[in-house]
Amino acid sequence: MDLIPNGIFVCLRNITIEPVLLLYMFATFMQYVAFQDLVYEKVCASEFNFSVCRNLYAPENEANLGFVQNDASVWILISTTALVIPSIISTIFLGSWGDSFGRKLPLIMPPIGGILSSIVYVCVSYDNLNGPLWPIILASAFSGMFGGFVSCIMAVMSYISNISSCDNRTSRISLVEAMTFIGGTAGPFAGGALLAAYGHSTVFIVIGVCHILILFHIFIFVPFVPPENNYHERKICTTSHLTESINVCFKQRQNYKRSAILAYLTSCLIIMTATAGEMDISYLYVKDIPLKWDYRLYSYYFGLKYALGSIALIVGPYLKNVFNFEISDHAICVVGILSKFSGYLLLGYSSTTTLMFLVPVISVLNVFSIPSLRSVLSKQVEPNELGKLFACVASVENVCTLLGSLLFNSLYPVMRDLYRGSIFHLAAGIQIIPLIIITQTMLWKDHDYSLLENS
């Protein structure tokens, strides 16, 4: 039983990069609550008077509620697009820079974008909901040009993969992934409390302070990890960074690794698309009839969801050590996908607050799907390709953010008229595809798939 405390002490001694992702995701999820509420209130205030917005759920305002739901969905989609499109290019460059110039450089850029974005949001918040909404597009663009949250995840994952061994990489990546969920737990609670007490502008000021603290931590506490090869003569702005990042996924490799990389990336694409779409429409879903939640209740739900996820990611690897059993990354991923599938099914049928709060419990193990995929992906490439690989993963995540937003925000108004939860049942259905892919790749070791490498 001494394994648990010893393991925890070892992790505490090894902590370097984890606070970067923890603070960044704390700020991101704090912004998530405040941003969606800001959009919802601004859309209503721009079209209707105060009396209508205060009584939006009254029977006589049913058409007005539908308008606000649809228009808010459109603005969220536009904002997501403004974030993702520049982020796709910047992420690929940042990943290649990490391989070429060291792992510290890509860590610095996302918090700089976060500071600029926060300044814009503070300015938008100070107009008491009477000003235009278009500056939120500028805020998203600032964040995207400097990489956004997916670049921060990419940079941290590249760093931790570079300093960890193959044997303990899954545990280290799971711990890093837990930082996202801890941030997702504390962020909504903090954002909801600050929003209720002080308003939108205070939330965005605190978010900006978090990004400043990230920069201080990187410069003072994060050791420099040099590149595997000497690239001192290499230029920082060249198209080779782009082409090499793309090539890392498609070049021929031994032992069917190219096919494995493409299969795992496809699985990531589908899982992340559903996750991005869920995040875009879940607030609209709970604001609608019959739930009629406010932002505080939603922040409690969101916080519970991420609290359970963080506990699972932190406790899971130590339970594995305590009971001394072996389980492959593929099997862990399958368990995660099945849990995610079950959660979406229940979410689609949730018409009461009790059922809604059961969803995080049912889907708690879904948090293992992406870390296990990141781990198996990192084992398919050489150490000097990790930055490029995770840049591709981050680019896939960027595409998923845009694709999920486009798909779910477009379908939600239509499927809402069919029955409210149908969009989440669609999300559950598409989880079958990565489930099939992962179960098939589990069999590759027992068969000769070398022909795939020559196709």
C-alpha positions as CSV (number, residue, x, y, z in Angstrom):
1,M,0.0,0.0,0.0
2,D,3.1,2.3,0.1
3,L,2.9,2.6,-3.7
4,I,0.3,5.4,-3.7
5,P,2.1,7.9,-1.5
6,N,5.5,7.0,-3.1
7,G,4.0,7.5,-6.5
8,I,2.5,10.8,-5.6
9,F,5.8,12.0,-4.1
10,V,7.7,11.0,-7.3
11,C,5.2,12.9,-9.4
12,L,5.5,16.0,-7.1
13,R,9.3,15.9,-7.5
14,N,8.9,15.7,-11.3
15,I,6.4,18.5,-11.7
16,T,7.7,21.1,-14.2
17,I,5.2,21.7,-17.0
18,E,2.0,20.7,-15.3
19,P,1.1,24.1,-13.8
20,V,1.3,25.7,-17.2
21,L,-1.6,23.5,-18.5
22,L,-3.4,23.8,-15.2
23,L,-3.5,27.6,-15.2
24,Y,-4.2,27.8,-19.0
25,M,-7.2,25.4,-18.8
26,F,-8.4,27.1,-15.6
27,A,-8.5,30.4,-17.5
28,T,-10.0,28.7,-20.6
29,F,-12.9,27.1,-18.7
30,M,-13.5,30.2,-16.7
31,Q,-13.8,32.1,-19.9
32,Y,-16.1,29.4,-21.4
33,V,-18.8,30.1,-18.8
34,A,-18.5,33.9,-19.0
35,F,-18.2,34.0,-22.8
36,Q,-21.3,31.9,-23.5
37,D,-23.4,33.9,-21.0
38,L,-22.1,37.2,-22.5
39,V,-23.1,36.1,-26.0
40,Y,-26.5,34.9,-24.8
41,E,-27.3,38.1,-22.9
42,K,-26.0,40.4,-25.7
43,V,-28.0,38.7,-28.4
44,C,-31.2,39.1,-26.3
45,A,-30.4,42.7,-25.3
46,S,-29.7,43.7,-28.9
47,E,-33.1,42.5,-30.2
48,F,-35.5,42.8,-27.3
49,N,-36.2,45.0,-24.4
50,F,-35.3,44.3,-20.8
51,S,-38.8,42.9,-19.9
52,V,-38.6,40.3,-22.6
53,C,-35.1,39.1,-21.7
54,R,-36.1,38.8,-18.0
55,N,-39.2,36.7,-19.0
56,L,-37.7,34.8,-21.9
57,Y,-39.3,31.5,-20.8
58,A,-42.8,32.9,-20.6
59,P,-45.2,31.2,-23.0
60,E,-45.8,34.4,-25.0
61,N,-42.0,34.7,-25.6
62,E,-41.5,31.2,-27.1
63,A,-40.6,32.6,-30.5
64,N,-38.2,35.1,-28.9
65,L,-36.5,32.2,-27.0
66,G,-36.1,30.3,-30.3
67,F,-34.5,33.4,-31.9
68,V,-32.0,33.9,-29.0
69,Q,-31.1,30.2,-29.1
70,N,-30.5,30.2,-32.8
71,D,-28.7,33.6,-33.0
72,A,-26.4,32.8,-30.0
73,S,-25.5,29.5,-31.7
74,V,-24.5,31.4,-34.9
75,W,-22.3,33.9,-32.9
76,I,-20.6,31.0,-31.1
77,L,-19.9,29.3,-34.4
78,I,-18.4,32.5,-35.9
79,S,-16.2,33.0,-32.8
80,T,-15.0,29.4,-33.0
81,T,-14.2,29.8,-36.7
82,A,-12.1,32.9,-35.9
83,L,-10.2,31.0,-33.3
84,V,-9.6,27.8,-35.2
85,I,-8.6,28.9,-38.7
86,P,-5.4,30.9,-37.7
87,S,-4.7,28.4,-35.0
88,I,-4.4,25.5,-37.5
89,I,-1.4,27.2,-39.2
90,S,0.2,28.6,-36.0
91,T,0.0,25.2,-34.3
92,I,1.9,23.4,-37.0
93,F,4.7,26.1,-36.9
94,L,4.9,25.9,-33.1
95,G,5.2,22.1,-33.1
96,S,8.1,22.2,-35.6
97,W,9.7,25.1,-33.7
98,G,9.8,22.8,-30.6
99,D,11.7,20.1,-32.5
100,S,14.0,22.7,-34.0
101,F,14.7,25.2,-31.3
102,G,13.7,23.5,-28.0
103,R,10.5,22.7,-26.2
104,K,10.2,26.1,-24.3
105,L,9.5,28.4,-27.3
106,P,6.0,26.9,-28.2
107,L,4.9,27.2,-24.5
108,I,5.3,31.0,-24.5
109,M,3.0,31.9,-27.4
110,P,-0.5,30.7,-26.3
111,P,-0.5,32.8,-23.0
112,I,0.5,35.9,-25.0
113,G,-2.6,35.4,-27.2
114,G,-4.6,34.8,-24.1
115,I,-3.6,38.2,-22.6
116,L,-4.5,40.0,-25.8
117,S,-7.8,38.2,-26.0
118,S,-8.7,39.0,-22.4
119,I,-8.1,42.7,-23.1
120,V,-10.7,42.7,-25.9
121,Y,-13.2,40.8,-23.7
122,V,-12.8,43.3,-20.9
123,C,-13.5,46.2,-23.3
124,V,-16.6,44.3,-24.7
125,S,-17.9,43.6,-21.1
126,Y,-17.7,47.2,-20.0
127,D,-20.5,48.5,-22.3
128,N,-23.3,46.9,-20.2
129,L,-24.5,44.6,-23.0
130,N,-25.4,47.6,-25.2
131,G,-22.4,47.5,-27.6
132,P,-21.8,45.3,-30.6
133,L,-20.8,41.7,-30.5
134,W,-18.3,41.6,-33.4
135,P,-15.2,42.4,-31.1
136,I,-15.5,38.8,-29.8
137,I,-14.3,37.7,-33.2
138,L,-11.2,39.8,-32.8
139,A,-10.6,38.3,-29.4
140,S,-10.8,34.8,-30.8
141,A,-8.5,35.7,-33.7
142,F,-5.9,37.0,-31.3
143,S,-5.9,33.8,-29.4
144,G,-5.8,31.7,-32.6
145,M,-2.9,33.6,-34.1
146,F,-0.8,32.7,-31.0
147,G,-1.9,29.0,-31.1
148,G,-4.9,28.9,-28.8
149,F,-5.6,26.2,-26.2
150,V,-4.8,23.3,-28.5
151,S,-1.3,24.7,-29.1
152,C,-0.8,24.9,-25.3
153,I,-1.8,21.2,-25.0
154,M,0.4,20.3,-27.9
155,A,3.4,22.1,-26.4
156,V,2.9,20.6,-23.0
157,M,2.4,17.1,-24.5
158,S,5.6,17.4,-26.6
159,Y,7.6,18.5,-23.6
160,I,6.4,15.7,-21.3
161,S,6.8,13.1,-24.0
162,N,10.4,14.3,-24.6
163,I,11.4,14.0,-20.9
164,S,9.5,10.7,-20.1
165,S,10.4,7.1,-20.9
166,C,8.1,4.8,-23.0
167,D,7.3,2.9,-19.8
168,N,5.9,5.7,-17.8
169,R,4.7,7.9,-20.6
170,T,1.0,6.9,-20.4
171,S,1.0,7.7,-16.7
172,R,2.8,11.1,-17.2
173,I,0.4,12.0,-20.1
174,S,-2.6,11.0,-18.0
175,L,-1.4,13.2,-15.2
176,V,-0.9,16.1,-17.6
177,E,-4.3,15.4,-19.1
178,A,-5.7,15.6,-15.5
179,M,-4.5,19.2,-15.4
180,T,-7.1,20.0,-18.1
181,F,-9.8,18.4,-16.0
182,I,-8.8,20.1,-12.8
183,G,-8.8,23.4,-14.6
184,G,-12.2,22.4,-16.0
185,T,-13.4,21.7,-12.5
186,A,-12.2,24.9,-10.8
187,G,-12.7,27.2,-13.8
188,P,-16.5,27.1,-14.2
189,F,-17.0,27.3,-10.4
190,A,-14.6,30.3,-10.1
191,G,-16.1,31.9,-13.3
192,G,-19.7,31.4,-12.1
193,A,-18.9,32.9,-8.7
194,L,-17.1,35.9,-10.1
195,L,-19.8,36.4,-12.7
196,A,-22.5,36.4,-10.1
197,A,-20.7,38.7,-7.7
198,Y,-18.8,41.2,-10.0
199,G,-19.9,40.7,-13.6
200,H,-18.3,39.7,-16.9
201,S,-15.4,42.2,-16.9
202,T,-13.9,40.9,-13.6
203,V,-13.9,37.4,-14.9
204,F,-11.9,38.4,-18.0
205,I,-9.5,40.5,-15.9
206,V,-8.8,37.4,-13.7
207,I,-8.3,35.3,-16.9
208,G,-5.7,37.8,-18.1
209,V,-3.8,37.6,-14.8
210,C,-3.7,33.8,-15.1
211,H,-2.0,34.1,-18.5
212,I,0.6,36.5,-17.0
213,L,1.3,34.0,-14.2
214,I,1.8,31.3,-16.9
215,L,4.5,33.3,-18.5
216,F,6.3,33.9,-15.2
217,H,6.2,30.1,-14.5
218,I,7.6,29.2,-17.9
219,F,10.5,31.7,-17.7
220,I,11.4,30.8,-14.0
221,F,10.5,27.2,-13.4
222,V,10.4,25.3,-16.7
223,P,13.8,23.9,-17.7
224,F,15.0,24.3,-21.2
225,V,14.8,21.1,-23.2
226,P,17.1,21.3,-26.2
227,P,16.2,19.9,-29.6
228,E,17.4,16.4,-30.5
229,N,19.4,17.7,-33.5
230,N,21.3,20.9,-33.9
231,Y,19.3,23.5,-35.8
232,H,21.1,26.7,-34.9
233,E,21.3,27.7,-38.6
234,R,17.6,27.1,-39.3
235,K,15.2,30.0,-39.9
236,I,12.2,30.3,-37.7
237,C,9.8,31.3,-40.5
238,T,10.1,28.8,-43.4
239,T,7.6,26.5,-45.1
240,S,9.8,23.5,-44.2
241,H,8.2,23.6,-40.7
242,L,4.8,23.2,-42.4
243,T,5.8,20.4,-44.8
244,E,7.8,18.4,-42.3
245,S,4.9,18.4,-39.8
246,I,2.5,17.1,-42.4
247,N,5.1,14.6,-43.7
248,V,5.5,13.0,-40.2
249,C,2.1,11.5,-40.5
250,F,2.4,10.1,-44.1
251,K,6.0,9.0,-44.6
252,Q,6.6,5.2,-44.8
253,R,7.6,3.5,-41.5
254,Q,8.4,0.0,-40.4
255,N,6.0,-2.3,-38.6
256,Y,2.8,-0.6,-40.1
257,K,3.4,2.5,-38.0
258,R,2.2,4.9,-40.7
259,S,-1.1,3.0,-40.9
260,A,-1.4,3.1,-37.1
261,I,-0.7,6.8,-37.0
262,L,-3.5,7.5,-39.6
263,A,-5.9,5.2,-37.8
264,Y,-5.3,6.8,-34.4
265,L,-5.6,10.3,-35.8
266,T,-8.9,9.4,-37.4
267,S,-10.1,8.1,-34.1
268,C,-9.0,11.4,-32.4
269,L,-10.8,13.3,-35.1
270,I,-14.1,11.7,-34.5
271,I,-13.9,11.7,-30.7
272,M,-12.7,15.3,-30.5
273,T,-15.4,16.5,-33.0
274,A,-18.2,15.2,-30.8
275,T,-16.5,16.7,-27.7
276,A,-16.2,20.1,-29.4
277,G,-19.8,20.0,-30.6
278,E,-21.1,19.0,-27.2
279,M,-19.3,22.0,-25.5
280,D,-20.7,24.4,-28.1
281,I,-24.4,23.5,-27.6
282,S,-24.6,22.1,-24.1
283,Y,-25.2,25.6,-22.6
284,L,-27.9,26.3,-25.1
285,Y,-29.4,22.8,-24.3
286,V,-29.6,23.4,-20.6
287,K,-30.9,27.0,-21.0
288,D,-33.8,25.6,-23.1
289,I,-37.1,24.3,-21.8
290,P,-37.7,22.1,-19.7
291,L,-34.3,22.5,-17.8
292,K,-34.1,26.3,-17.9
293,W,-30.8,26.4,-16.0
294,D,-28.9,29.6,-15.2
295,Y,-25.1,29.9,-15.6
296,R,-24.5,29.0,-11.9
297,L,-26.2,25.7,-12.1
298,Y,-24.5,25.0,-15.4
299,S,-21.1,25.8,-13.8
300,Y,-21.9,23.3,-11.1
301,Y,-22.7,20.6,-13.7
302,F,-19.6,21.5,-15.7
303,G,-17.4,21.5,-12.6
304,L,-18.7,18.1,-11.4
305,K,-18.0,16.6,-14.9
306,Y,-14.4,17.8,-14.8
307,A,-13.9,17.0,-11.1
308,L,-14.8,13.4,-11.7
309,G,-12.6,13.3,-14.8
310,S,-9.6,14.7,-13.0
311,I,-10.0,12.2,-10.1
312,A,-10.2,9.3,-12.6
313,L,-7.0,10.4,-14.5
314,I,-5.0,10.9,-11.3
315,V,-6.2,7.8,-9.4
316,G,-6.3,5.4,-12.3
317,P,-2.5,4.9,-12.9
318,Y,-1.9,4.4,-9.2
319,L,-4.7,1.8,-8.8
320,K,-3.0,0.0,-11.7
321,N,0.3,0.0,-9.7
322,V,-1.4,-1.0,-6.5
323,F,-3.1,-4.0,-8.0
324,N,-0.2,-4.7,-10.3
325,F,-2.2,-5.5,-13.4
326,E,-1.4,-4.8,-17.0
327,I,-3.8,-3.2,-19.4
328,S,-2.9,-2.0,-22.9
329,D,-3.4,1.5,-24.2
330,H,-5.9,0.2,-26.7
331,A,-8.1,-1.5,-24.1
332,I,-8.1,1.7,-22.0
333,C,-9.2,3.6,-25.1
334,V,-12.0,1.2,-25.8
335,V,-13.3,1.6,-22.2
336,G,-13.2,5.4,-22.6
337,I,-15.2,5.3,-25.8
338,L,-17.8,3.0,-24.3
339,S,-18.2,5.4,-21.4
340,K,-18.5,8.4,-23.7
341,F,-21.1,6.6,-25.7
342,S,-23.2,5.9,-22.6
343,G,-22.9,9.4,-21.4
344,Y,-24.2,10.9,-24.7
345,L,-27.1,8.4,-24.7
346,L,-28.2,9.5,-21.2
347,L,-27.6,13.2,-22.0
348,G,-30.0,13.0,-24.9
349,Y,-32.8,11.7,-22.6
350,S,-32.1,14.1,-19.7
351,S,-35.1,16.2,-19.1
352,T,-34.6,16.8,-15.4
353,T,-31.7,18.2,-13.3
354,T,-31.2,14.8,-11.6
355,L,-30.6,13.0,-14.9
356,M,-28.3,15.8,-16.1
357,F,-26.1,15.4,-13.0
358,L,-26.0,11.6,-13.6
359,V,-24.3,12.1,-17.0
360,P,-20.8,13.0,-15.6
361,V,-21.0,9.8,-13.4
362,I,-21.9,7.5,-16.3
363,S,-19.3,9.0,-18.6
364,V,-16.5,9.5,-16.1
365,L,-14.2,6.9,-17.8
366,N,-14.4,8.7,-21.2
367,V,-11.4,10.8,-20.0
368,F,-9.1,7.9,-20.8
369,S,-9.7,7.7,-24.5
370,I,-7.7,10.7,-25.7
371,P,-4.6,10.3,-23.3
372,S,-4.3,6.7,-24.4
373,L,-4.4,7.7,-28.0
374,R,-1.8,10.4,-27.4
375,S,0.4,7.9,-25.7
376,V,0.2,5.3,-28.5
377,L,0.8,8.0,-31.1
378,S,3.9,9.2,-29.4
379,K,5.4,5.7,-29.5
380,Q,5.1,5.5,-33.3
381,V,7.7,8.3,-34.0
382,E,11.2,9.2,-33.2
383,P,12.0,11.7,-30.3
384,N,12.9,14.5,-32.7
385,E,9.5,14.1,-34.4
386,L,7.4,14.5,-31.2
387,G,6.7,18.2,-31.7
388,K,5.7,17.7,-35.3
389,L,3.5,14.8,-34.4
390,F,1.7,16.6,-31.6
391,A,1.4,19.6,-33.9
392,C,-0.6,17.4,-36.2
393,V,-2.7,16.1,-33.3
394,A,-3.3,19.7,-32.3
395,S,-4.2,20.6,-35.9
396,V,-6.7,17.7,-35.9
397,E,-8.1,19.1,-32.7
398,N,-8.4,22.5,-34.3
399,V,-10.2,21.0,-37.2
400,C,-12.4,19.2,-34.8
401,T,-13.2,22.4,-32.9
402,L,-14.3,24.0,-36.2
403,L,-16.0,20.8,-37.6
404,G,-17.8,20.1,-34.3
405,S,-19.0,23.7,-34.1
406,L,-20.2,23.8,-37.7
407,L,-21.9,20.4,-37.5
408,F,-23.5,20.7,-34.1
409,N,-24.5,24.4,-34.3
410,S,-26.0,23.8,-37.7
411,L,-27.9,20.7,-36.7
412,Y,-29.0,21.7,-33.2
413,P,-31.7,24.3,-34.3
414,V,-33.1,21.7,-36.8
415,M,-32.9,18.7,-34.5
416,R,-34.2,20.7,-31.6
417,D,-37.6,20.7,-33.3
418,L,-37.4,16.9,-33.8
419,Y,-36.7,16.2,-30.1
420,R,-34.2,18.1,-27.9
421,G,-31.7,15.3,-27.2
422,S,-31.4,13.9,-30.8
423,I,-28.1,15.8,-31.4
424,F,-26.5,14.0,-28.5
425,H,-27.7,10.6,-29.7
426,L,-26.0,11.5,-33.0
427,A,-22.8,12.1,-31.1
428,A,-23.2,8.7,-29.4
429,G,-23.7,7.0,-32.8
430,I,-20.5,8.3,-34.3
431,Q,-18.5,6.9,-31.4
432,I,-19.0,3.5,-32.9
433,I,-16.5,4.4,-35.7
434,P,-13.4,4.9,-33.4
435,L,-14.6,1.9,-31.4
436,I,-14.3,-0.2,-34.5
437,I,-10.9,1.3,-35.5
438,I,-9.3,0.8,-32.1
439,T,-10.6,-2.8,-31.7
440,Q,-9.2,-3.6,-35.1
441,T,-5.8,-2.0,-34.4
442,M,-5.6,-4.2,-31.3
443,L,-5.4,-7.2,-33.7
444,W,-2.7,-5.7,-35.9
445,K,0.1,-7.2,-33.8
446,D,-1.2,-10.7,-34.6
447,H,-1.5,-10.2,-38.4
448,D,0.7,-9.1,-41.2
449,Y,-0.4,-5.6,-42.2
450,S,2.8,-4.7,-44.0
451,L,0.9,-4.4,-47.3
452,L,-0.8,-1.3,-45.8
453,E,2.6,0.4,-45.6
454,N,3.1,0.0,-49.4
455,S,-0.4,1.2,-50.4
